[in-house]
Amino acid sequence: MRLRALLRDLVWDLGHQRLRTSLTVLGIAWGTVSVVVLLAFGVGLERQTIKRFHGLGDRIVLLFGGRTTRPYEGFPDGRTIHLREEDVGLLQRQIPDIVEISPEYSDRSVSVRYGSHSANPNITGVYPVYSRLRNVIPAPGGRFIDRLDEAQRRRVAVLGDELAQLLFGDSPALGKRVYVGDVPFTVIGVMQTKQQNSSYNGRDKDRIFIPASTHRAVLGHQYIGNMVYRTRDPLVTKGVEKQVYEILGRKYKFDPTDKDALGVWDTSYWEKQFSYLFLGFNLFFALVGSFTLSVGGVGVANIMYIVVRERTREIGIRRSVGARSRDILGAFFAETFAIVGLGALCGLALSVGIVKLLGLVPMREFVGTPVISAPVLAATVSLLGLIGFLAGLFPARRAAALDPVECLRT
């Protein structure tokens, strides 16, 4: 019975002051839109950036030769460290925590031709495991380099998708022969299109991949460009890096503590830094949106103070017939949360529409698609609850603390 009376009074009061209620609801709705859309934009940007970053590979480490900066065991500083393919096997044998590893030969001095079309891509010699390490996945119908290709030095090639488009246009490339210099190679695969915002020897879409043994035999490189490896767990990556310096330091006679002797790019470390960066972005977006929502909350609090003043005599009558302080508190809190809740529903509905419209704008490749995720909703609801509580607390306490006798005199 008490709940029914509370709801009846609530509906009557909100309907009695339609303009005032509508303007207050509009303020809460606009604040909700600010929070939801900004956070949704931040989540979409984060997901798109991580997706593009994974185009380079998942949790991989890139190892390059460097230049020493310290003398060691009679050898001067300033020596260039060149890595060899045999170092790949050396590291894999002596470091059990390395689960996958491949050398990477690179050459841009030779053109790749098909008919009258030619290009000068990065000709990359790798092991079969490179496909998993670097997310170079062949499109359906094709395949990547396998162990027999590597063991038998087969002249087979996998093309980046844009290189295949340049050489073959809309014609199928599988089974066709391209010429690397004057040497024919059979195309066994074309890479699936992928998003990639990080690179070190060019984008994969513009490369041609061949077996490392074939690369060495045809192009005659003595040294590899770099290695790519993955550890069994990101937590052991730093320890593995230390072992790599120690093992190669013994072989090439450089100080294992000389970090410039080798170049190491740990992508999992940079992915973690990206997560911290986007956490800061999202907190900033939430802060900006909360300012707008707080303005709406202040409007709700002001309206509730006005309601307390207008209903002072009514409060006195209720108190004189037995209403308790908590009954008065409950009534004003209910009205406050009704206004905030109505504004929140309107704001969420408008936010969904805005996010869907933004999803139609051709900007996905650069900033991603805004997403109203569960964390975004949780953060918005929590903020709305806090705003509603604070907006209703002080007016409700003031109403509950009024002296019934003084109220009746008003």
Buried (B, 14 or more C-beta within 10 A) or exposed (E): EEEEEBEEBBEEBBEEBEEBBEEBBBBBBBBBBBBBBBBBBBBBBBBBBBBBBBBBBBBBBBBBBBBBBBBBEEBEBEBEBEBBBEBBEBBBEEBEBBEBBBBBBBBEEBEBBBEEEEBEBBBBBBBBBBBBBBBBBBBEEBBBBBEEBBEEBBBBBBBBBBBBBBBBEEEEBBEBEBBBBEBEBEBBBBBBEBBBBBBEBBBBBBBBBBBBBBBBBBBEBEBBBBBBBBBEEBEBBEEBBEBBBBBBBEEBBBBBEBEBBBBBBBBBBEBEEBEEEBEEBBEEBBEEBBEBBBBBBBBBBEBBBEBBEEBBEBBBEBBEEEBEBEBBBBBBBBBBBBBBBBBBBBBBEBBBEBBEEBBEEEBBEEBBBBBBBEEBBEBBEEBBBBBBBBBBBBBBBBBBEBEBEEBBEE
